[in-house]
Amino acid sequence: MDAVITTMTTPKNTSASLPKPNGITLSDIDPKKDGKFSPLLFRFLKRQSSQETFSQLWKDGDGIFYIGWFDDTNAFVGARLGVVISDPRAKTWCYEGMKLKLVKNFWRDYLRIGRCAIDPDHDIAFLGERWDTKKTVRTCLWCGHKQRLLVSYVRVRKEDWVNVA
């Protein structure tokens, strides 16, 4: 079943049917307090009060992450995490028919290591200072993960078609 997507500005359910709060506050993840926290995730949560209180991290069958929560009709209220951390205009949407799995302990890990909880493989080039580099070793300033520079030389044969005069 394909998900039906509609825009959503305020949650439609009552306080009696809201999901369990996620336990974080905006002051806990303020990027002004610590550079490891995402300014765009902070901004998204600040603009969407229900997201600040109830959002969790979810993953679909294709490995795409979403941040949000399920309402009392089992519709998902949230957004793709990739959009949230890259677009300051990210909005909350209501997705009906989503099949998502909860990513356990995301907020606990995010509080501890910040954006590294989003990118544990250290593949994303986030804005802000992430690395302390000393010669051929760099250390993540947010979680302590180390990488070494691997230099390799590659010999390549190149063939091109060129115009005949």
Residue, then its C-alpha position, 0 to 999 in steps of 0.5 A: m500500500d502506498a502512503v497517502i501524504t497530506t500537509m499538517t500544521t497542527p495535530k488533530n488528536t486530543s491530549a487523551s490520545l497523544p503518544k507518550p512524550n519522548g522526554i527531551t526538551l529543546s534546551d537539552i539539544d540547543p546547538k548554541k549550547d553544544g555544536k554536536f546538535s543539529p541547528l536544523l533539527f532544533r529549528f524543526l522541533k521548535r517550529q512544530s511543538s508536537q514534534e518537540t514533545f512526541s517525536q521519535l526516530w523511525k525507519d522504513g523498509d528502504g532504510i529511510f529515516y523519519i522523525g515524528w509520531f503516530d496519531d490515534t488513527n495510526a497516521f504518521v505525523g512527521a517528516r523525512l529526517g534527511v529533509v529536516i537536517s538539510d532544509p530549513r523549510a522542512k514541514t510536518w506531513c501526515y502520512e497514512g499507511m506508513k510501515l515504520k520501525l522505531v529506532k530505539n534509544f535515538w534521543r538517548d544517543y542524540l543527547r550523548i553524541g549529537r549528530c553522530a547518532i544520525d550518522p554513525d558511519h561519519d559519511i555526512a558532511f554536516l555544517g560546523e566543526r566536526w573534526d580535529t585533524k592531526k596529520t593522517v588521523r582525524t577525531c570526531l569532536w562530537c563522539g571521539h570516533k577516529q578515522r585515518l587517511l588512506v592514500s592510494y595510487v590508482r593507474v587508470r587507462k583512459e579511452d576517448w573518441v575524438n573527432v576526425a578533422 
